[in-house]
Amino acid sequence: MNNTANIQVVQGDILARTFTFTDTDTGDPYDLSIYTEVKMQIRKKPGNTLIAEGSLTDGQFAITGDDNNVLEMEGITIPEDTTAGVYLFDIEFSATGIRETLIRGRIIVQEQITTS
């Protein structure tokens, strides 16, 4: 399973999104509770400087839902000084002997208009 998502944000935004996972073959809910770590990183290109990141252990992610197939993301900050443009992200799920990227995509960062 490798899902794609594209997200639009503004410089300085704090991301909050919900992703629901289903088995692409059966349509059944995909149980995320087997994973002990969830990690997301945002970069301009693979190997470039890290723009932002979040993880299950740091509290930016929670696995929820009646079937444990919902990933709630909250509190990943896009720095205000991030250059507007297209960035890449992926979310890696892992447990003992398992490491899978279940979702990836682009984050389009737009210039901030309203300032504090």
C-alpha positions as CSV (number, residue, x, y, z in Angstrom):
1,M,0.0,0.0,0.0
2,N,1.4,3.4,-1.0
3,N,-1.0,6.2,-1.0
4,T,-0.4,9.7,-2.4
5,A,-1.6,13.0,-0.9
6,N,-0.9,16.6,-1.9
7,I,-1.2,19.3,0.7
8,Q,-1.3,23.0,0.3
9,V,-0.1,25.2,3.2
10,V,1.1,28.7,3.9
11,Q,4.4,29.6,5.5
12,G,4.1,29.4,9.3
13,D,1.1,27.0,9.2
14,I,0.7,24.3,11.7
15,L,-0.5,21.1,10.0
16,A,-3.4,19.1,11.1
17,R,-4.8,16.3,8.8
18,T,-6.6,13.0,9.1
19,F,-5.7,10.1,6.9
20,T,-7.9,6.9,6.7
21,F,-6.3,3.7,5.4
22,T,-8.1,0.8,3.7
23,D,-6.7,-2.3,2.1
24,T,-6.7,-1.6,-1.7
25,D,-7.4,-5.2,-2.5
26,T,-10.3,-5.9,-0.2
27,G,-11.5,-2.5,0.8
28,D,-11.3,-3.5,4.5
29,P,-9.9,-1.1,7.1
30,Y,-6.1,-1.3,7.3
31,D,-5.1,-1.8,11.0
32,L,-2.3,0.6,11.9
33,S,-2.0,-0.6,15.5
34,I,0.7,-3.0,14.5
35,Y,3.1,-0.1,14.1
36,T,5.0,1.2,17.1
37,E,6.5,4.3,15.3
38,V,5.2,6.7,12.7
39,K,7.6,9.3,11.3
40,M,7.1,12.1,8.7
41,Q,9.8,14.3,7.1
42,I,9.4,17.2,4.7
43,R,12.3,18.1,2.3
44,K,12.7,20.0,-1.0
45,K,14.3,16.9,-2.5
46,P,15.4,13.5,-1.0
47,G,18.6,14.1,1.0
48,N,18.1,17.9,1.2
49,T,17.8,19.9,4.3
50,L,15.0,18.9,6.6
51,I,12.2,21.5,6.6
52,A,9.9,19.9,9.2
53,E,9.2,16.6,10.8
54,G,6.9,14.8,13.2
55,S,6.5,11.4,14.9
56,L,4.2,9.2,16.9
57,T,6.6,9.2,19.9
58,D,6.8,13.1,19.8
59,G,3.0,13.4,19.9
60,Q,2.3,14.7,16.4
61,F,0.5,11.5,15.3
62,A,-2.1,9.3,16.8
63,I,-3.6,6.1,15.5
64,T,-7.4,6.2,16.1
65,G,-10.7,4.9,14.7
66,D,-12.8,1.9,15.6
67,D,-10.7,-0.2,13.3
68,N,-7.4,1.5,14.1
69,N,-7.2,2.6,10.5
70,V,-7.1,6.4,11.0
71,L,-3.9,8.4,11.4
72,E,-4.4,11.8,12.9
73,M,-1.6,14.3,12.3
74,E,-1.4,17.5,14.4
75,G,1.2,20.1,15.3
76,I,3.8,19.9,12.5
77,T,4.9,23.5,11.9
78,I,6.0,24.8,8.5
79,P,8.6,27.4,9.5
80,E,7.7,31.0,8.5
81,D,11.0,31.4,6.7
82,T,10.4,28.4,4.4
83,T,10.8,29.4,0.8
84,A,7.5,29.2,-1.1
85,G,7.5,26.2,-3.5
86,V,6.9,22.5,-3.8
87,Y,8.3,20.1,-1.2
88,L,8.1,16.3,-0.7
89,F,7.0,14.3,2.2
90,D,6.5,10.7,3.2
91,I,5.1,9.0,6.3
92,E,7.0,5.9,7.4
93,F,5.4,3.3,9.7
94,S,7.6,0.8,11.5
95,A,7.6,-1.9,14.1
96,T,10.1,-4.8,14.9
97,G,11.1,-6.2,11.5
98,I,8.8,-3.8,9.6
99,R,9.4,-0.5,7.9
100,E,6.9,0.7,5.3
101,T,6.1,4.0,3.7
102,L,2.3,4.0,3.5
103,I,1.8,7.6,2.3
104,R,3.8,10.2,0.4
105,G,3.2,13.3,-1.7
106,R,3.9,16.9,-2.2
107,I,3.4,19.9,0.1
108,I,2.9,23.1,-1.7
109,V,4.1,26.0,0.5
110,Q,2.6,29.4,-0.4
111,E,3.7,32.8,0.8
112,Q,2.2,34.1,4.0
113,I,0.0,37.2,3.6
114,T,-1.3,37.7,7.2
115,T,1.4,38.2,9.8
116,S,1.1,38.3,13.6
